[in-house]
Amino acid sequence: MNLWITLSRLPAKDSPRLISTCMRNRSFSSVRHKANIVSEDFGLNNARRILNRYQSQIPCFNDDIQGTGCVTLAAMLAALQVSQVKLEDVRVVIFGSGTAGTGIADQISDAIATETQKSKDEASKQIWYVTARQGDITPANPFFIVMD
């Protein structure tokens, strides 16, 4: 059975409060073992905070972070296979360090770390962001976001 909660669009700042309210609700606790949190358009800080807070308790998927990241990683791995380039040899530049950009960096750095036995921090040194506003090129570090 699917239980969908359809609401009018909430301001991004309210999305963590909605998830928190659902998780604490007694009615929800009886179906939590069958539930997933699937989110989109929560913004980078909210989406990351929700994933970090709840993914150990309940399956969570954020389309902007994980969906875009895994599709991009799949395309990149296919291209590397065709071109016979090793993942450990790539340097990646991502245009934008928003929700999708950091999700892509997360997936690629996880793949590099897994395949090469590097730490995630070491793997992230192969990834760079170009920011749209300033045109700066900065190192990608998936752990740069400060959580409160």
N, C-alpha and C positions, 0 to 999 in steps of 0.2 A: 504494500500500500504506500502510495506517495502522499505526503502531506506538504502542500505548498502554502506558504504564507505570502499573499500578494498585498503589497503596501504601495502607497504612492511613494515617489522617490524622496528619500530622506536627505537632509544635508549631510555631507561626508563626516562632519564632526559627530553626528549622532549614531553612526553605524556601530561603533564599539559598544555603546550603551545598549543598543537593541540586541546584539549578540549576547552580551552579558546578562541581560534580563531573561532571555530565552534559556540560557544555560542554568540560571538559578531557579527557574520556574518548576514547581513540583510536577505539574502535568507533563512537562517535557522530559523530566528525569525518567519517566516510565518508558519512553520510546528512544531515549538517547542512544542506546546500544544499536539501534537500527538507523540512526540519523547521520547525515553528513552536513557540513557547512560548506556551501558553495557560494562564493561571492565574486562580485565584479564591480568595478568603478568605486571602490572605497577610498582611493587615494593611497599613495605609497606608505605613509606613516601608519594610517589606520589598518590597511591590509596586512602589513608586516606585523603590527602589534597583535592583530587577531590570530594570524598564523602562529606566531610565537607563543601566544598565551594558551591556545586551545588544541593545537595539533597533537599534543601528547594525550589528550582526553577523548578526542573525537576526530574522525577523518575530516580534514579541511582541505579545500581547494580554492585558490584564488585564480581566476582566469587570467587576469592581467599579469600577475607575477609568474605563476607556474604554467599556465596554458601557453602564453607567448614564449616563455623560456624553453619549454620542452619541444615545441614545434620548431623553433629556431635552431635548437641543438640538433634535432633530427636532420634538418636540412643541411646544417654544417657538417655533420658526421657523414652524410651521404656524399657531399662534395669532396670531403677529405679522402674518402674511400676511392672515388673516381680518379682524383688527382694524385693518389698515393702519397699523401702528406700525412705525417703523424701528428696526432693531437698535441703532443709535447712540443712540437716545433711551431705551432701557430702563435700569432699575436693578433688579438682581436680588438677592433675599435668599434664602439657602440655609440651611435648618435642618440644622445639623450640619456639622462640618468634618473628618469622617472620610474614609475611602477613597472612598465614593460622592460625598460633598459636594465634595471637592477635584477629583474627576474631572469633575463637572458644571461647576465653576468653570473648569477647564482648557478644556473644550470650548467653553463660552460665550465665554470671553476670547479664544480662538483665532478664533472666528467674528467677534467684534467687531473684532479687530485686522485680520483679512483684509478684512472688508467696508468698514471705515472708514479703513484705512491707518494706524491708530494702532499704537503699540508695544504689546507684550503687557502691559507694566507699566501703561501708560495705560489700556488696555482693562480691566484687572483692577480699576481704581478704580470701575467701574460695578457691582461684585459685592461682596456682603457676606455674612458668615456669622452666624447666630445659634447659639450653642453651647448645648446642652441642659443641661450641668452648671451653668453660671453664669448663663445667660440673657443673656450679653453679646452685643453686636453688634460685630463686628470686620471690618475690611476684608479682602477675599479677595485674597490674593496667591499665585498658584500656585507661586511660587518660595520660599515660606516654609520649606520642609522642608530641614533641614540634612542633607546626605549625608556619610557618613564614607568 
